Amino acid sequence: MFKIDLHVHTGRYSQCAETVDPYRIEEHALRAGLDGVVLTDHDILWAEEELVLLVERSPAVRLFRGIEVSAKGAHLVIIGLEDAGSLHRGIPVADACNIAHGQAACVILAHPYRDADPGGLPMDLLDAVEVGSTSFTPQESTLARGLAKRFGKPQVASSDAHALSRIGWGWTELPDPPSHEGELAAMITSGIGSPFAPGLFP
């Protein structure tokens, strides 16, 4: 199994995670038993050349690019983008989903009950639901799992780490290692991953 944390912030682009040195992610990911990490800074997609430099310094853990988009009424973790230039803070959820799907990226509804009731969201456009992370209360996790089941969406878990010590707090297990971000996006969308958040559910 390939154990991956799909939602990690860094001090490079997320001010709320200023202590997360990208070059120490490998150390903490290995300590947590992870095989992979997705960098999902707020409203910023790492440039590919930046990731290449980080990967050269972190060979023991697979690193992927993602982005957490602060959309209108929801936060979206998007994986598999080549270009995030059309995404911006406050973008309607449907518009963000359409941009992502135009690039064969997957859209994960992050911590759905933390910011607002997700009842009015276009659930048909979302590819998966985050059901556990450090941003959840137990009640919110239960609600999120119910939401995913109600709409037949794959469930994922992550850490939503804003500190190095939180990396690997939650994770998603995949049957095989993805070779690139597009494949990772397809695997999540297909629903073959299993979420684990020991602080919230087995």
C-alpha positions as CSV (number, residue, x, y, z in Angstrom):
1,M,0.0,0.0,0.0
2,F,1.1,3.6,-0.7
3,K,0.4,5.9,2.3
4,I,0.0,9.5,1.3
5,D,-0.9,12.7,3.1
6,L,-2.9,14.7,0.5
7,H,-3.1,18.0,2.3
8,V,0.0,19.7,3.7
9,H,0.9,23.4,3.9
10,T,4.4,24.9,3.9
11,G,5.9,28.1,5.1
12,R,6.9,29.0,1.5
13,Y,3.4,30.1,0.5
14,S,1.1,29.6,3.4
15,Q,1.6,32.3,6.1
16,C,-0.4,30.2,8.6
17,A,2.2,27.5,8.2
18,E,5.3,29.7,8.5
19,T,7.2,27.1,10.6
20,V,6.9,24.4,8.0
21,D,10.2,24.3,6.3
22,P,9.7,22.4,3.0
23,Y,13.1,20.9,3.3
24,R,12.1,19.2,6.6
25,I,8.9,17.6,5.3
26,E,10.7,14.4,4.2
27,E,12.1,13.9,7.8
28,H,8.7,14.2,9.4
29,A,6.9,12.3,6.6
30,L,9.2,9.3,7.2
31,R,8.7,9.6,10.9
32,A,5.0,9.3,10.3
33,G,5.5,6.3,8.0
34,L,4.4,8.1,4.9
35,D,5.3,7.2,1.3
36,G,4.1,10.5,-0.2
37,V,3.0,14.0,0.5
38,V,1.0,16.6,-1.5
39,L,1.9,20.2,-1.1
40,T,-1.3,22.2,-0.9
41,D,-0.5,25.8,-0.1
42,H,-3.4,28.3,0.0
43,D,-4.3,29.6,-3.4
44,I,-0.8,29.0,-4.8
45,L,0.4,26.1,-6.9
46,W,4.1,25.4,-6.6
47,A,6.0,25.9,-9.9
48,E,7.2,22.6,-11.3
49,E,10.8,23.7,-11.2
50,E,10.5,24.5,-7.5
51,L,9.2,21.0,-6.8
52,V,12.1,19.5,-8.8
53,L,14.6,21.2,-6.5
54,L,12.7,20.0,-3.4
55,V,12.5,16.5,-4.7
56,E,16.2,16.4,-5.3
57,R,16.7,17.1,-1.6
58,S,13.9,14.7,-0.4
59,P,14.4,11.5,-2.4
60,A,12.9,9.1,0.2
61,V,9.4,10.5,0.0
62,R,7.3,11.1,-3.2
63,L,6.3,14.8,-3.4
64,F,3.4,16.1,-5.5
65,R,1.9,19.5,-6.2
66,G,-1.6,20.5,-5.2
67,I,-3.4,23.6,-4.2
68,E,-6.0,24.5,-1.6
69,V,-8.4,27.0,-3.3
70,S,-10.3,29.4,-1.0
71,A,-13.5,29.2,-3.1
72,K,-16.7,31.0,-2.3
73,G,-18.4,28.9,0.4
74,A,-15.8,26.1,0.5
75,H,-12.2,25.1,0.4
76,L,-11.1,22.8,-2.3
77,V,-7.9,20.7,-2.5
78,I,-7.1,20.3,-6.2
79,I,-4.5,17.8,-7.4
80,G,-3.3,17.3,-11.0
81,L,-3.2,20.9,-12.3
82,E,-0.7,22.1,-14.7
83,D,-1.8,25.7,-14.5
84,A,-3.6,27.4,-11.6
85,G,-3.6,30.8,-13.1
86,S,-7.3,31.0,-13.5
87,L,-8.1,30.0,-9.9
88,H,-8.4,32.7,-7.3
89,R,-9.7,33.4,-3.8
90,G,-13.4,33.7,-3.8
91,I,-14.0,31.8,-7.1
92,P,-17.3,30.0,-7.3
93,V,-17.0,26.3,-6.6
94,A,-18.5,25.3,-9.9
95,D,-16.0,27.5,-11.8
96,A,-13.1,26.0,-9.9
97,C,-14.3,22.5,-10.6
98,N,-14.7,23.2,-14.3
99,I,-11.2,24.7,-14.6
100,A,-9.8,21.6,-12.7
101,H,-11.7,19.1,-14.8
102,G,-10.5,20.8,-17.9
103,Q,-7.0,19.8,-16.9
104,A,-8.1,16.3,-15.7
105,A,-7.4,17.3,-12.1
106,C,-9.5,16.1,-9.2
107,V,-11.3,18.3,-6.7
108,I,-11.6,17.3,-3.1
109,L,-14.0,19.1,-0.8
110,A,-11.8,20.0,2.2
111,H,-13.2,20.0,5.8
112,P,-16.7,20.5,4.5
113,Y,-18.4,21.5,7.8
114,R,-15.7,23.8,9.2
115,D,-16.4,26.9,7.1
116,A,-20.0,26.6,6.1
117,D,-22.8,24.1,5.6
118,P,-22.1,22.3,2.3
119,G,-25.8,21.9,1.5
120,G,-25.7,24.4,-1.4
121,L,-22.6,23.1,-3.1
122,P,-22.6,21.5,-6.5
123,M,-21.8,18.0,-5.2
124,D,-22.0,16.5,-8.6
125,L,-18.9,18.4,-9.7
126,L,-16.8,17.4,-6.7
127,D,-14.7,14.3,-7.0
128,A,-14.0,13.3,-3.4
129,V,-14.7,14.5,0.2
130,E,-12.1,14.9,2.9
131,V,-13.5,13.1,6.0
132,G,-10.7,13.5,8.5
133,S,-7.8,15.8,9.3
134,T,-6.5,18.0,12.1
135,S,-9.2,20.6,11.0
136,F,-12.1,18.3,12.0
137,T,-14.0,17.7,15.2
138,P,-15.3,14.2,15.6
139,Q,-18.8,15.5,14.9
140,E,-17.6,17.1,11.7
141,S,-15.9,13.9,10.6
142,T,-19.1,12.0,11.1
143,L,-21.1,14.5,9.1
144,A,-18.5,14.5,6.3
145,R,-18.5,10.8,6.0
146,G,-22.3,10.9,5.8
147,L,-22.1,13.5,3.1
148,A,-19.7,11.4,1.0
149,K,-21.9,8.4,1.4
150,R,-25.1,10.3,0.5
151,F,-23.6,11.5,-2.8
152,G,-21.5,8.5,-3.6
153,K,-18.2,10.3,-3.4
154,P,-14.8,8.8,-2.5
155,Q,-13.5,9.5,1.0
156,V,-10.0,10.7,1.7
157,A,-8.2,11.7,4.9
158,S,-5.1,13.9,5.4
159,S,-3.4,16.0,8.0
160,D,-4.1,19.5,6.7
161,A,-0.8,20.1,8.5
162,H,0.2,23.6,9.3
163,A,3.1,22.4,11.5
164,L,5.8,19.8,10.8
165,S,4.6,17.7,13.8
166,R,1.1,17.3,12.2
167,I,2.3,15.7,9.0
168,G,0.9,12.2,8.7
169,W,-1.8,12.8,11.4
170,G,-4.3,11.5,8.8
171,W,-3.6,9.8,5.4
172,T,-5.1,7.9,2.5
173,E,-3.8,4.5,1.4
174,L,-3.6,3.7,-2.3
175,P,-3.0,0.1,-3.6
176,D,-0.1,1.3,-5.8
177,P,2.2,4.3,-5.9
178,P,1.1,6.9,-8.5
179,S,3.8,7.8,-11.0
180,H,2.7,11.4,-11.5
181,E,0.1,14.0,-10.3
182,G,-2.4,13.1,-13.0
183,E,-2.3,9.5,-12.1
184,L,-2.8,10.4,-8.4
185,A,-5.8,12.5,-9.3
186,A,-7.3,9.7,-11.3
187,M,-6.8,7.2,-8.4
188,I,-8.5,9.5,-6.0
189,T,-11.4,10.1,-8.3
190,S,-11.8,6.4,-8.9
191,G,-12.3,5.8,-5.2
192,I,-9.6,3.2,-4.7
193,G,-8.1,5.0,-1.7
194,S,-8.9,4.2,1.9
195,P,-8.9,7.1,4.5
196,F,-7.3,6.8,7.9
197,A,-7.6,9.4,10.7
198,P,-6.8,7.5,14.0
199,G,-7.8,10.5,16.1
200,L,-11.3,10.5,14.6
201,F,-12.1,7.0,13.3
202,P,-10.3,3.6,12.9
